[in-house]
Amino acid sequence: MGTAHRTIRVRLARWLPPITAVGAVAAVLVLTTPGMAMADTDDIIVVLDNLRLVIVVLAGAAVAVMLTLGGLRYLLASDPGETEKAKSALRAAAIGFGIILLAIPFVEILQGILTYE
């Protein structure tokens, strides 16, 4: 169990800085672009629609990759340990798919709150 946690920490340490840098650059670009920081409610709705589309497409692609890799790992598993790892990957992909499905109504609720008059 200790090596699994160490592996997760190593992967997180490898991917966290680039993801943080991309987020920081995006925030700076949005905040320094005239008119982007002060948006109307209608503009926010458009941004949320676009954000929902981007999130669903990227997350859907990630789930498809995870399902493919998990399925391949399951098919090629030779011992019970590898089979459990493959099942875990497939389970994580299923949870991710559920989160994607819940993201769509969540954004709809946010839109309803923001457009309440």
Beta strands, then each sheet from edge to edge (+ up, - down):
end
